[in-house]
Amino acid sequence: MQENSLQLAELEPLEHRTAVNINKITLILGMLFVFAPLSTDMYLSSFPSIAASLGCGVEQVQYSLSAFVLGLAVGQLFYGPLIDRFGRRLPLLAGVAIFTVTSLLTVWAPDIATFTGLRFLQAVGGCAGMIVSRAVITDLFDEQQAAQALSAVMLVQGAGPIAAPIIGGYIHLIGGWPAVFVSLTLFGAACFILAARGLPETLPVHDRQRQGAGHVLKAFGNLMRRREFMVPALASSLVLASMFAFISGSPFVFMGLHGVSQQQYGWLFGVNTVGMVAASQLNRLLLRRFSPRTIFIRALLVHVVAAALLLALATTTHLALLMLPLFFCLATIPVIGANAVAAAMAQSGRHAGSASSLVGVLQFGLASLVSALVSMLHNGTAYPMAAMILACGLLAGGVLLMGRLQSHRQ
């Protein structure tokens, strides 16, 4: 089947859609998925400069990160129903346009309140890429193939966080923190052009949901009552929240406690992200032999053990000892995410957009909460970051255990 056959996928049954070559759309979906990590990772090392420029404390700049993550959660509420009703392309292009414009406006923010508000709107626009990517994959593939496709997208996505903190640090040296947001503006414009020209509509007109808000709320309610959906969705969301505990706490732990420079911080951040990319690739190979659920459970076990070791080493003065368990904690996150989300989305039926929306709300709602908690619990040590990473993993394990117990009772 030729690449342009994707445009005809809406006329074919699922077993024929799976023959579509995903190489063409993987890059586009990966770039759309990367809005969030780029928008967070590129400006982390600029926190002190932003605070000085806008006349506020660094802790106030940290709350702009929480506002961004909250915007990701809020935006998910709208895009899911919209893409189920109007198709995938139009809401996606609108969201990317919002991201691009607000990225540019952030450059001229006169104070921290305006800066934080624009960061919130930037996230509302940028989250369209994530939710549409998941829905497009669900449109085209079954659960096993969707897990492989999500791993491929996360592999592309992983290249962004590897380069983002490094590039962000050097861009800051050249043009200060405003140059970082100019770069995000250019990236958003490029993604808009690529999506407009290279990403076809994957939701047939006859499969679109024409009902109003009441029907959308009913769809959310039905999904939340389905244990097969909620258990993997909630567990994966808790594990993703541990990533934001790291993002929120690592600037202080690396630069404050261990005295690394802005550029060194970027390289250390990139090392951890290399592990995430490698794990995503390994997941694609493992899916040839194991089910997504089996890989998900085993990866979560590794995550919890590594997080416990990280907490035990929180007071070490040797950064290398801290980096080792942290590496494994972060490497398991995309493995858990791809397989758990694929398992949850397989239960969505004709409501893939609403299901993707609900997954996003859970993920970034919890991430916003955990990010804020790390800032609130700041005590001059690595304990808040390490403790929240472990707590998220343990809670995810608890969700799985409770789901299994309820299944046995029935």
N, C-alpha and C positions, 0 to 999 in steps of 0.2 A: 504493500500500500504506500503511495507516495505521501510526501509531507503535507500537501494540500488536502489530503483526505480527511484531515482533522476537521475541516470545515463541514464535511458531510457526516461527522460522527453523530450529530443530533438526529439523523435519519436512520441510524443503525442500532441494533440491539447491543447490549453490553458486551456479549462475547465477541462482537466484531469491533467494537470500539477499542478493546484492549490490544488490538493489533496495531494501533496507531503508534508511530515512532515518537517517543516523548522527548528525544534529544533537542528538537527545535524549541519546545516550550519550557524545558527544564531551566535553561538559562534565564528566560524571562521571568518565570515564576520564582526562581531563586533570588533574582534582583529585587522583585517586588516584596519578597519575604524579608529582605535584609534591611528594610527601612528602619525598623525598630533598633536592631543592634548598632547600625551605623549612627543613628541619631543619639544613642546613649554613649557608645564607646569613644566616639571621636572627640567628645568635649569633656570627658572626665578629668583629664590632666589640666584642663583650662579653668577649673573651679576657682583657684586663687585669683587669677587674672580677671575673671568675670566679676567676682566679688569686689575687687578693687575698682574696676571700671564703673560698676553700677552703684557703688557706695553702700555696700551691705556686707554682712558676714558670710563666711563660707557655708555655714549651716543653712542659710536662706537659699543659697544656690543649690544645695543638696535637695531641698524641697522641690526644686524645678524638675528633678529626676522623678520624684514621686508623682508630680503633676503630669509628667509625660506618660508614665505608666498608667495612671488613672485615665488619661485620655484614650489610651489603647483599649482599656476595658469599656469605657463609655461608648466609644465608636463601634465596638463589636455589636452593641445592642441594635444599632440602626442598619448596618450593612447586611447582616444576615437576612432579615426580612426583605430588604430592598433587592438583593441579588436573587432571591427566590421569586420575586414578583416581576422585576424588570430585566432579568438576565444578568450575566456576569460582567459584561464590558462597560456599560454606561456608569454604574456605581463605582467601578474600579477607576475609570478615567477621572471621574469627579473627585474621588479621594486623592489620587495622585496629584491633581491640580491644586487641591487645598494644601497638601504637604509642601509643594514647591513654592507656592506664594507665601505661606507662613514662615518657611525657612528663610526667605529673603527679608521679610519684615522683621525677623528677630535681630538682624544685623543692626537695625536702627532703634532697638528697644531703649527707651530713655531711663527706665528704672527696673528693679527686680520684679515688681508686680506685673508690668507689661511683658517682661521677658518670660515669666512663669506662665502667664496666660497664653502667650503665643506658642510656648512649648506644649501646652495642653491641646491647642488647636492643631498643631503640627502632628501630634499623635493621632488625633481623631481622623485626619486625612490619611496618614501613613498606614493605619491599621487595615485599610481596605486591601492592601496588597496581600497581607497574611490571610485574611478570611476568604478572599476570592481564590487564592492559590489552593487552599484546602478544598474548597467547593469544586473547582475545576478538576482536581485529581479524583474526587469522589464521583464526579460526572462520568469519568472515563474508565475507572478501574474498579475491580473487586477488592476485598480487604487485603489479601496477600500482595497483590500488585500495587495497591495504594500505599502500603507500607514501604515497598521498594521505591515508589515514586517520591514519597515524602522524604525518604533517606537521600535520594538524589538531589532533591530541592535543598535539603539541609546541608548537603555537601557543598553546593554552590553558595548557600547562605553562609557557611562557615568561613569562606574566603574573606568575607567582609569584616567580621570581627577580628580576624588575624591581622589584617592590614589597617583597620580603622584606628586603633589606639596609637599605632606607630606613625601612620600618616598624619593623624590628628595632632600629635606632638610636634611634628616637623612643620606642618602648616601653621601651627600656633607660633612657632619661632619666626616664620617668615612674615605673617600678616596679623598675628594676634588672634584672639578668639573670634572676631567677626569673620575672618577668612574661613574658619571651620564651617560656619553656616552658609557662606557663599558656596563652598564646595558641596554641601548638602542640596542647595538650590540647583546646582548644575546636574547633580545626580538625579534629582527628581525630574528635571526636564528631560533627561535622556531616557528615563524609565517611561515617561509619558509617551514619548515618540515610539519606543520599542513596543509598548503594549498596544498602542493605537494601530500600529502597522503589522504586528506579528502575532497577536493573541486573538484567535477567533472566538465567537460565541459558542459555548458548549452546552447551554441549557435550551432545549427545544421550547418553542412557544407553547406547545400543548402541555408541557410539564410545569409551566409557571403557575404560581399560586396567586389567584386574583382576589382572595379574601382580604378583609381589612385587619385592623389592629387586634381585634378580638380573636381572630383566627391565629394570629401570630403568638399571642399570649397563651392560647390553648396549645399550640405546638410546643412552646417552651415548657408548659406544664406537663405535657405528655412525655417529653424527653426527660424531664427531671424525675418523673416517676418510674422510669425504666432503669432498673439496676444495671443492666448490661451496658447502658450508655454512661450513667453517672459514675460508676466505680472507676473505669479507666480514665474518664474525663477529669474527675476530681483528683485522682492520684497523680496524673501527669501534670496537672496544674500546680499541685503542691511541690513537685520536684522542680518545675520551672521557676517557682518562687525562690527556691534556693539559689538559682543563678542570679537573681536580683539582690539577694543578700550579699553575694560576692561582689556584684557591681557597685552596690552602695557602700560596702565596707572596705573594699580593696584599696581605694586611693589613700585612705588613712593608714591602713596596715602596711602597705608597700612603701609609700612615700613618707608617712609620718613616723611609723615605728621602726622601719628598717632602712630609712634614709636613701631610697633610690630616687633618681632624677625623673623628670617628666618623660624623657625619651626612654630611659630604662624601664619605667613602668609600662610603656607601650609594648616593649619587647617581651616583658614577662607576661603581660596580658595575652599577647599573641601566642606564646608558648602553650598556654592553657587551651587556647582556641584550636591550635593544631591537633591537640588530643581529641577535641570534639569532632573535628573533620575526619580524623582517622577512625574514630569510633563509628561515625555515620557510614563510612565506607565498609567497615567490618560488618555492620548491621545488614547491609545489602547482601553480603555473602552468607551470613548466618540464616537469613530468611529463605535460602534455598533448602535448608535442612530442618529448620524449626519454625513453629508458628509464632506470630507476633506476640501472643500472650505469654508464651514460654520465655522468649527473649526479654520481654518487659519485666517479668518477675525476677529473673536472674540478674538483670542489670540493676534493678532497684536494690537487691541485696548487696551488690558491690558498692553502690552509692552510699548506703547506710554505714557499712563497715568503714569505708574511707572517711566519711564525715565524723564518725566516732574517733578515729585516729587523729583527724584534724583538730578536734576539740581538745584531745589529750595533749597535743603539741602546741596549743595556742600561745603559751608563754615562752616558747623557744626563741633564742636570740639568733638562731641560724635560719635564714630565710629558705635555704634549700630543703630543710626538714619540713617546713610548712608547705612548700610547693608540691612535694610528692603526693600526699593525700589529697590536696586540693586539685591536682591534675586528674586524679581518678574520679573525684566527685563530679567535676565538670564534664569529663569525657562521657560519663554515663547519661547525662541529661538528654542529648539528642537521640540516643538509643531508646530511652524510656519514652520520650516525647513522640517519636515517629510511630512506634508500635502501639502505644496506648491510644493515641489520637486515631490511628487507623482502626483500632478495635471499636472505639466509640463511634466514629463516623459510619462504620458499617451498619450501625443500628438506626441510622437517620432516615432511611427510606427516601421519600420524595421531599424531605425537608432538610436537605444537605446544607442549605444556606443558613437556616435557623440553628441547626446543630453546630455548624462551624462558628456561628455567632455566640452561642452559649458556651462553647469551649473557650473562645477568646475572652469572654467576660470572666469566666472562672480563672483562667490563667493570669490575666493581667490585673484583675481585682485582687487576687491573693498576692501577686507580685508587688503591687502598690502598697499593700498593707505590710508585707515583710520588709520592703525597702524603708518605709517610714519607721518601723520598729527598730531596725538596725541603727538608724540615726538617733532615735529617742533613747536607746539603751547604751549609747556611746559612753564608755568609761575609760578611754585611753588605752585599751587593750584590744587583742584580736578576738576576745571571747564573744562579743555580740554577733559578729559575722559567723564564727564557727558554730555557735550554739543555734543560730537560726537555720543554718544549713542542715544540721543534724535534726532539728525539730521538724523541718519540712519533710525530710526523708522518713522519719519515724511515723509521722502522721499519714504519709502516703501508704506506708506499709499497713497501718491500722485500717485505712479505708479498704484496702484489698482484703484484709483478714475478715472484716465485718461483712463485706460483700460475699465472701465465700461461705461464711457461717450462715448467712441468710439464705443462700442458695441451697445449702444442705438441708435446712429446716423445711424448705418447700419441696 
